[in-house]
Amino acid sequence: MNKIQATQNLDKVVSQIEGARLRVSDHHIVKLIAVSKYSSTKDIETLYNVGQRAYGENKVQDLKEKMVILDELPLEWHFIGHLQKNKINNLIDAKPTLMHSLDSLELAHELNKKLLAKNRTMKCLLQINCANEESKTGFKEEEAFDAYKSILKDCSAIKLIGVMSIGAHSKERLEIKKSFLSTKKIYEQVKPFGARYCSMGMSSDFELAIECGSNMIRVGSSLFK
Ligand SMILES: *Cc1c(COP(=O)(O)O)cnc(C)c1O
């Protein structure tokens, strides 16, 4: 990806975000996370040079390697993948800005224990499996609210600041919209408990996600192509 391509990709996504967020309200601010999981550090650097600072990776090993190589740049790193238990310490040591994918109580307790042992905290989002899909991890719609409160109560090292979900895997816009609206509903329920981020929307559906209330989107293929 050269600089011209990167500029075009970023400009297009940013103007789509702008259009969608203004359809919600001019006070609705959306944060863009560039998902770099299929991209080289060279492409990340190119995109940084045209104005993109926050990146997301779904594997702890890749996150660590890219962080080390790009250490000189003031980047923000997000972890967006399923976290295996044996990778917890590695993720803690990487100090991500935000972990989007807290997807079970078991993981929450294990992560909390390891954070406490290192005298550290981690900002996290609760992942919701909003379309109830077998292929996805995360809390079911009906368990999410109680899980959110129980992690707040029992896991003092986890700073829970919102929710995340992946839209329904469907070609039907209505199905996808339904799944976003169900996540938004849970986000509204946990706002009084300190939630600030509703992370939903990817390349194929981020405008719809924003219109449904997302304020953080994770976009890969539209930025890196
Ligand atoms: C890969 C990935 C994305 C980005 O997907 P694109 O379709 O490339 O925009 C967003 N969120 C998660 C959790 C991902 O794994």
PDBQT file of the ligand as one rigid body, heavy atoms in Angstrom, charges set to zero:
ROOT
HETATM    1  C1  LIG A 301     -10.937  -8.769  11.458  1.00  0.00    +0.000 C 
HETATM    2  C2  LIG A 301     -11.801  -8.113  12.449  1.00  0.00    +0.000 A 
HETATM    3  C3  LIG A 301     -12.366  -6.860  12.171  1.00  0.00    +0.000 A 
HETATM    4  C4  LIG A 301     -12.179  -6.113  10.857  1.00  0.00    +0.000 C 
HETATM    5  O1  LIG A 301     -12.790  -6.783   9.804  1.00  0.00    +0.000 OA
HETATM    6  P1  LIG A 301     -12.849  -6.139   8.314  1.00  0.00    +0.000 P 
HETATM    7  O2  LIG A 301     -13.985  -6.820   7.687  1.00  0.00    +0.000 OA
HETATM    8  O3  LIG A 301     -11.540  -6.442   7.677  1.00  0.00    +0.000 OA
HETATM    9  O4  LIG A 301     -13.070  -4.679   8.480  1.00  0.00    +0.000 OA
HETATM   10  C5  LIG A 301     -13.137  -6.286  13.172  1.00  0.00    +0.000 A 
HETATM   11  N1  LIG A 301     -13.360  -6.904  14.369  1.00  0.00    +0.000 NA
HETATM   12  C6  LIG A 301     -12.838  -8.099  14.653  1.00  0.00    +0.000 A 
HETATM   13  C7  LIG A 301     -13.106  -8.716  15.981  1.00  0.00    +0.000 C 
HETATM   14  C8  LIG A 301     -12.036  -8.747  13.712  1.00  0.00    +0.000 A 
HETATM   15  O5  LIG A 301     -11.522  -9.952  14.006  1.00  0.00    +0.000 OA
ENDROOT
TORSDOF 0
